[in-house]
């Protein structure tokens, strides 16, 4: 429940401003600013959780998020300036603590790296994320179109507050805070070898998904079925969820950099299918097929993170991963709206295609950089 906001907020904010005008430029900027704010706030929340504990971090987040949600809805209702709305959307996104990385950090504290239990837990987490992305857009579209877009945004806050409050009281599984000595003069998780390239890769993955989401919404309107936007987005999440279940059930022996390069290669090639979709059904099918490569890429990214970042800063490291995905998603969302207004959504699908290819190329570069390290580890264990 606490992570449903991820699937609701971007589309709900997009529809909140796009439904009255039919224009996606301003709406995409606001939605993108929310996602960028969430991306910028996520590493800070991770560092706070590592240092002060998840309980205090979540408590502060719920209170701040309530105030900012009310201010954002009020600004839109009063037709405030675009600058004011963008700032509030940015702060609203930054105030939300992503509970997905927090729960992954709890699994990491319970089970050591390489165990079947942790692998299964990461796969379950990815399935839950995809369930969120399947249900969230459907819920956002249904509430926004059939009832009120304001209610769609409000539902995201209410679900976030309820889920976050529930997690507050799960004190038994909360990872222990690191002792002060372990925090002195340490590096940021993002600065460990291999992490910069991994974050760039995930930035491109997020940009692919963010730009594709706006274009899928716009394309459903061009095909005469604007109410089907949530269904098309849900198809992507269903495809990703199915692949997460199937991929998570497998026993993997190949090195994590190689697995990531292979899954990212599929992710890089499949968006070309969007350019061929000329009907609503074809768009749904292309969305579902593209989703198949998403979950394995994210799962492998988290497995590689385990090898790159010390356990003591796992929460921060996982929030950097989430932050990169969110920052890419928000940037793609914000950039593509005006282009789609001018060129049409079908031609603009070239943007997510290029972003996906860049993600695949970065994954192969990361693998080549890590080959000496993998070889050394294999030699050490032999």
Order of alpha helices (4+ residues) and beta strands (2+ residues): alpha-alpha-alpha-alpha-alpha-alpha-alpha-alpha-alpha-alpha-alpha-alpha-alpha-alpha
